[in-house]
Amino acid sequence: MKRETGRAAPSRRSGGELADLSATELRRLVGAKEISPVEVVQACLDRVERYNPTINAIVTLNPRALDDARELERRISRGESVGPLCGLPVGIKDVTEVAGLRTTYGSPLYKDYVPPEDAVVVRRLRDAGAVILGKTNTPEFAAGGNTFNQVFGRTRNPWDASRSAGGSTGGGAAALATGMVALAQGTDLGGSLRIPASFCGVVGLRPSVGLVPTYPSDFLWDTLQVTGPVARTAPDVGLMLQAIAGPSEWSPLGQPAAGRDFVAAASAGIRPGLRLAYCSDPVGIGVDADVERVCRKAALELEEAGAHVEVVELDLAFGRPAFLALRGLWFVAQMFPRLDQLERFGPNVAGNIRAGLATDVRDLGAAEQARGRIWQVLRQFFERFDHLLTPTMAVPPFPVEENYPRTVAGKPMETYVDWIAPTFVLGLTGLPIASVPCGLDSAGLPVGLQIVGRPFGEEAVLALAQQVQDRGPIGKPKLR
């Protein structure tokens, strides 16, 4: 039977199947008119209805999501250009502004706030044809590695609902793992894109500082926190990054993206002789033996793909106090317009602000010196190697009711954030860093491998991430 011009043919796939497909495959099917944007959005909404009551990943749905999908379908029928993300449902972290849609920052102070304008990253997603499905859960002002707040409660891990989904982009990662969205936007100060990616078994990329503009922001000259993508596969991350990367007149920090092809790079494979270094504990806190076993195996197996892998020792422990000092400054700068409301914030935000206010200039100077030293160590490291590989997390997903684990590898932590030191110390460099699922631990929970790239090396990071993912598929969460 002849297909009607401009209209998607009836899909032979069930909604459940659609929600499980990669964003890259969904976009191909939409482009070929084999499925419609409406079908894709409806499939994800069905997943929200089915799983969100348990997982608590999506906190505010966009009531116009289906209307936006229908408008895309009309544009397709008229033969208009619809963009590289046409019809792909995206979850936006609830610290990122979406015009006309409640954005709470996970804080009771903003529980009814509705922004008047889109953040730059949201505007770029819309321009690329993505459908904003809704807002995803986050700790208050993204402060914490476990996703919970006083407005919406706790987000649970799709692989084991009694466990943490990680944070602070925990809602986005959990929504991806359950098929509620095809792509998710997040932010990363000390690991907030990589921690939940590891816990939930998806791919998170912390881009180089300035590659994706962060606006609006109360800290425009911020070199610690970045905005970036989370997705189920490395090519999907590349697809989203292609749409959101590049400088903006609204942000003073920028990095050119013209001529870069993140989509092609993610599927290009790795070149023979790629030099990889695996370090199990670069920050001196220890690592869970089960997690380390899975990561080491995944790293060494890359030799079968033509890479040269060497196990090395690195000592970047001096970066731990540096991050604490700089994080304190970050919170004071970011929350400066709200310092008069300090007592109304939750303990994580208030504690970080107080720590920042108590940090003196000497401590900040020492922190910047340490940050520079880490950069120099890695600059020299990259004279010998192309990538550094480490476990993303030092611990497996812990009980969701605990705000953080009490021990790492059986040892008490010196500070309550030591468990995320593998992400926050390396994040001080501003280098591109991904977390990619590389296997399951003995409890059947995902384990993430952290890939650190050279300066401005997102393409190579994505290519290696896809190789890791191809060699160690983890399947679907138990919740399904």
C-alpha positions in Angstrom: 0.0 0.0 0.0 1.3 3.4 -0.9 2.3 5.6 2.1 0.6 9.0 2.4 3.1 11.7 1.6 4.7 13.4 4.7 3.0 11.3 7.3 4.6 8.6 9.4 3.4 5.1 8.5 1.8 3.2 11.3 4.5 1.8 13.6 4.8 -2.0 13.8 6.6 -1.5 17.1 4.9 -1.4 20.5 5.2 1.6 22.6 7.4 -0.4 25.0 9.8 -1.3 22.3 10.1 2.4 21.2 10.9 3.5 24.7 13.8 1.1 24.8 15.4 2.2 21.6 18.5 4.4 21.5 17.9 8.1 20.8 20.0 7.6 17.6 17.7 4.8 16.4 14.6 6.8 17.3 15.8 9.8 15.3 16.5 7.5 12.3 13.0 6.1 12.4 11.4 9.5 12.8 13.5 10.8 9.9 12.5 7.8 7.7 8.8 8.4 8.7 8.5 4.9 10.1 7.4 6.3 13.4 6.0 9.7 14.5 7.2 12.1 17.2 3.8 11.6 18.9 4.4 7.8 19.1 7.8 8.4 20.7 6.6 10.9 23.2 3.5 8.7 24.1 5.8 5.7 24.6 7.9 7.7 27.1 4.8 9.0 28.9 3.6 5.5 29.3 6.9 4.6 31.0 6.5 7.6 33.3 3.0 6.4 34.3 4.3 2.8 34.8 7.6 3.4 36.7 7.7 7.0 38.0 5.5 6.2 41.1 8.3 3.9 42.3 11.4 5.6 40.9 10.4 9.3 41.3 12.6 10.5 38.5 10.3 13.0 36.7 9.0 15.6 39.1 7.1 17.9 36.8 5.7 16.8 33.4 5.5 19.3 30.5 1.7 19.5 29.8 2.5 20.5 26.3 4.8 17.6 25.4 2.2 15.9 23.2 1.2 19.2 21.6 4.8 19.9 20.8 5.2 16.4 19.3 2.1 17.0 17.1 3.5 20.3 15.9 6.7 18.5 14.9 4.6 16.0 13.0 2.8 18.8 11.1 6.2 20.3 10.2 7.4 17.0 8.9 4.2 16.7 6.8 4.9 20.1 5.3 8.5 19.1 4.5 10.1 21.6 6.8 13.5 21.1 8.5 12.9 19.7 11.9 16.3 19.3 13.4 18.7 16.5 14.5 16.8 15.7 17.7 13.3 15.8 16.1 10.8 14.0 18.3 13.3 12.9 21.0 11.9 13.3 24.5 14.4 15.0 26.9 14.4 15.3 30.6 15.7 18.7 32.0 17.3 18.7 35.4 15.2 20.7 37.9 18.0 23.3 38.3 17.8 24.3 34.7 15.2 26.8 33.6 12.4 25.9 31.2 10.1 28.8 30.3 6.6 28.3 31.6 7.4 25.1 33.4 7.9 24.9 37.2 11.5 24.8 38.1 12.1 24.4 41.8 15.9 23.9 42.1 14.9 21.1 44.5 14.3 23.9 47.1 11.1 24.7 49.1 12.0 28.4 48.5 11.2 27.9 44.8 8.6 25.1 45.0 6.1 27.2 42.8 8.6 29.1 40.7 8.0 29.3 36.9 10.8 30.8 34.9 10.0 33.4 32.2 12.7 32.1 29.8 14.5 29.0 28.7 18.1 28.3 29.6 20.4 28.5 26.6 20.8 24.7 26.6 17.0 24.2 26.6 16.6 26.7 23.8 19.1 24.8 21.7 17.4 21.5 22.4 14.1 22.9 21.3 15.7 24.4 18.2 17.1 20.9 17.4 13.6 19.4 17.5 13.7 17.8 20.9 10.5 17.6 23.0 10.9 18.7 26.6 9.1 15.9 28.4 9.6 17.3 31.9 11.8 18.2 34.8 14.0 15.5 36.5 14.7 15.3 40.2 17.8 16.8 41.9 19.1 17.5 45.3 18.5 21.1 46.5 20.5 23.3 44.2 22.3 20.1 43.0 24.2 19.8 46.2 24.9 16.1 46.8 25.7 12.8 45.3 22.3 11.3 46.3 19.1 12.7 44.8 16.6 13.8 47.3 15.0 17.0 48.5 12.2 18.4 50.6 10.0 19.2 47.7 9.8 15.9 45.9 11.5 13.3 48.0 14.0 10.6 46.9 14.8 9.2 43.5 15.4 5.4 43.5 17.7 3.3 41.4 15.9 1.4 38.6 18.2 -1.6 39.1 17.2 -1.9 42.8 14.6 0.5 44.1 16.1 0.2 47.6 19.3 1.8 46.4 20.5 5.3 45.5 20.3 6.5 41.9 23.3 8.8 42.6 23.3 12.5 42.1 22.9 15.2 41.5 21.5 14.3 38.0 19.9 11.3 39.6 16.5 11.9 38.2 17.8 12.2 34.6 19.9 9.0 34.8 17.0 7.0 36.4 14.5 8.3 33.8 16.9 7.2 31.0 17.4 3.7 32.5 13.6 3.1 32.6 12.8 4.6 29.2 11.0 7.7 30.5 13.1 9.9 28.3 15.5 9.3 25.4 18.0 12.0 26.5 18.7 13.9 29.7 20.4 17.2 30.5 22.3 17.7 33.6 25.1 19.6 35.4 28.4 18.5 36.9 30.3 20.2 39.7 31.9 17.3 41.4 30.6 14.4 39.5 26.8 15.1 39.1 26.7 13.7 35.5 29.0 10.8 36.1 27.9 9.5 39.6 24.3 8.8 38.6 25.4 7.5 35.2 27.6 4.9 37.0 24.9 3.9 39.5 22.1 3.7 36.9 24.0 2.1 34.0 23.9 4.9 31.5 26.5 7.2 29.8 27.3 10.6 31.3 29.7 13.1 29.8 31.3 16.1 31.7 32.3 18.3 28.7 35.2 20.6 28.7 34.6 23.9 30.5 32.7 26.3 28.2 31.8 23.8 25.5 28.1 24.0 26.6 27.0 27.4 27.8 25.4 27.6 31.3 23.0 30.5 31.2 21.2 31.8 33.2 23.5 31.5 36.2 24.3 33.6 39.3 27.9 32.6 38.8 28.7 33.5 35.2 32.5 33.0 35.5 32.1 29.5 36.9 34.9 27.1 35.8 33.9 24.3 38.1 30.3 23.4 37.1 29.4 22.4 33.5 26.2 21.5 31.7 26.2 18.3 29.7 24.4 15.3 28.3 23.4 11.9 29.7 22.1 9.1 27.5 21.8 5.3 27.1 24.7 5.1 24.6 27.8 7.0 23.7 26.5 7.8 20.2 23.3 9.2 21.8 25.5 11.5 24.0 27.3 12.6 20.8 24.0 13.3 19.1 22.8 15.5 22.0 26.2 17.2 22.4 26.2 18.2 18.7 23.0 20.1 19.3 24.0 22.0 22.5 27.7 22.7 22.1 29.3 25.9 21.0 29.8 29.5 22.4 26.9 31.8 23.2 26.8 35.6 23.6 25.0 35.0 26.9 28.0 33.2 28.5 31.5 34.7 29.0 33.0 31.2 28.9 33.0 29.6 25.5 34.7 27.0 23.4 34.3 26.7 19.6 32.4 23.7 18.3 32.4 24.5 14.6 33.7 21.7 12.4 33.5 19.1 15.2 31.4 16.0 14.6 30.6 14.3 17.9 28.1 12.0 16.3 30.5 10.5 13.8 33.3 10.3 16.4 31.2 8.3 18.9 30.8 5.5 16.4 34.2 5.7 14.7 35.9 3.1 16.9 39.4 3.4 18.4 42.6 3.6 16.5 45.0 0.7 16.8 47.7 1.3 19.4 45.7 3.7 21.5 47.6 4.1 24.8 45.5 3.6 27.8 46.4 3.8 31.5 44.2 2.2 34.2 44.5 3.5 37.8 42.3 1.9 40.4 42.5 4.6 43.1 44.0 7.9 41.9 42.7 9.9 44.9 43.8 7.6 47.8 40.5 6.7 49.4 40.3 3.0 48.5 37.8 1.3 46.2 35.2 -1.4 46.7 36.9 -4.7 45.6 33.9 -5.8 43.5 33.7 -2.4 41.7 37.5 -2.5 41.1 37.3 -6.0 39.7 34.7 -5.1 37.1 36.6 -1.9 36.0 40.0 -3.5 35.8 38.6 -6.4 33.7 36.9 -3.9 31.3 40.0 -1.8 31.0 42.3 -4.7 30.3 39.9 -6.2 27.7 40.4 -3.2 25.6 43.6 -4.7 24.4 41.5 -7.1 22.4 40.2 -4.0 20.5 43.8 -3.0 19.6 44.6 -0.7 22.5 47.7 -0.9 24.7 46.7 -0.9 28.4 49.0 -0.3 31.3 48.2 -0.4 35.0 49.6 2.7 36.6 49.7 4.5 40.0 48.7 8.1 40.4 48.6 10.1 43.6 46.1 13.0 43.2 45.0 12.9 46.9 46.2 16.5 47.4 43.3 17.6 45.2 40.7 16.5 47.8 41.1 19.5 50.2 41.5 21.8 47.1 38.1 20.8 45.8 36.5 21.4 49.3 37.8 24.9 49.4 36.8 25.7 45.8 33.4 24.2 46.3 32.9 26.5 49.3 33.7 29.5 47.1 31.4 28.1 44.4 28.4 27.9 46.8 29.0 31.4 48.2 29.2 32.9 44.7 26.3 30.9 43.3 24.1 31.5 46.3 25.2 35.1 47.0 21.9 36.7 46.0 20.2 34.4 48.6 22.7 34.6 51.6 20.1 36.4 53.6 18.0 33.2 53.5 20.7 30.9 54.6 18.7 29.4 57.5 15.9 28.3 55.1 18.1 26.0 53.0 18.6 22.3 53.7 21.7 21.0 55.5 23.7 20.3 52.4 23.3 23.7 50.8 23.6 25.6 54.1 26.6 23.6 55.2 28.4 24.2 52.0 27.7 27.9 52.2 28.9 28.1 55.8 32.1 26.2 54.8 32.7 28.6 52.0 32.2 31.7 54.2 34.7 30.2 56.7 37.3 29.6 54.0 40.1 32.2 54.0 41.9 33.6 51.0 45.1 31.6 51.8 43.1 28.4 51.6 41.7 29.4 48.2 45.1 30.3 47.0 46.4 26.9 48.1 43.5 25.3 46.3 44.2 27.0 43.1 47.8 26.0 43.3 46.8 22.4 43.8 44.4 22.6 40.9 47.2 23.8 38.7 49.5 21.0 40.0 46.8 18.4 39.0 46.7 19.9 35.5 50.5 19.7 35.2 50.5 16.1 36.4 48.0 15.2 33.8 49.6 17.3 31.1 52.8 15.2 31.5 50.7 12.0 31.8 49.2 12.7 28.3 52.7 12.8 26.9 52.7 9.0 27.4 49.0 8.0 27.3 45.9 9.0 25.4 43.4 8.4 28.2 43.2 7.7 31.9 40.8 5.1 33.0 39.5 4.8 36.6 36.5 3.4 38.4 33.9 6.2 38.3 32.7 5.4 41.8 34.6 3.9 44.8 31.4 2.3 46.1 28.4 0.5 44.7 24.9 2.0 45.0 24.1 2.3 48.7 20.7 2.3 50.5 18.6 5.2 49.2 17.7 6.3 52.7 21.4 7.0 53.5 22.5 10.4 52.3 26.0 9.0 51.7 27.9 5.8 52.5 29.6 5.5 55.9 32.7 3.7 54.6 34.7 3.2 51.5 36.3 -0.3 51.1 35.6 -0.9 54.7 37.4 2.2 55.9 35.7 5.3 57.5 35.8 8.4 55.4 37.8 11.5 56.4 35.0 13.8 55.0 31.4 12.9 54.0 32.2 13.6 50.3 35.3 11.4 50.1 33.3 8.7 48.4 32.9 10.9 45.3 36.6 12.0 45.2 37.3 10.0 42.0 35.0 12.3 40.1 35.5 15.6 41.9 39.3 15.6 41.9 39.6 14.8 38.2 36.8 17.3 37.5 39.1 20.1 38.8 41.0 19.8 35.5 38.2 21.0 33.3 39.0 18.0 30.9 36.3 16.0 29.1 35.4 13.0 31.3 32.8 10.3 30.7 31.3 7.5 32.8 30.3 4.5 30.8 28.8 1.3 32.1 31.3 -1.5 31.9 29.6 -4.4 33.7 27.6 -5.5 36.7 28.9 -6.2 40.2 28.1 -9.4 42.1 24.8 -7.9 43.2 23.7 -7.3 39.6 24.2 -3.5 39.9 25.9 -1.3 37.2 29.5 -0.3 37.4 30.8 2.7 35.6 34.3 3.2 34.1 35.6 6.8 34.1 37.4 7.9 30.9 39.5 11.1 31.1 40.4 12.7 27.8 43.0 15.1 26.5 42.1 18.8 26.4 39.2 19.4 24.1 39.1 15.7 23.4 35.4 14.8 23.6 35.4 13.0 20.3 38.1 10.5 21.4 36.4 10.0 24.8 33.1 9.2 23.1 34.7 6.8 20.7 36.4 4.9 23.6 33.2 4.9 25.7 31.3 3.2 22.9 34.0 0.6 22.6 33.7 -0.1 26.3 29.9 -0.3 26.1 30.0 -2.6 23.1 32.3 -5.0 24.8 30.4 -5.1 28.1 26.7 -4.8 27.6 24.8 -4.8 30.9 21.2 -5.4 29.7 18.2 -3.7 31.3 17.3 -2.9 34.9 15.6 -5.5 37.0 12.7 -3.2 37.5 11.5 -4.0 34.0 
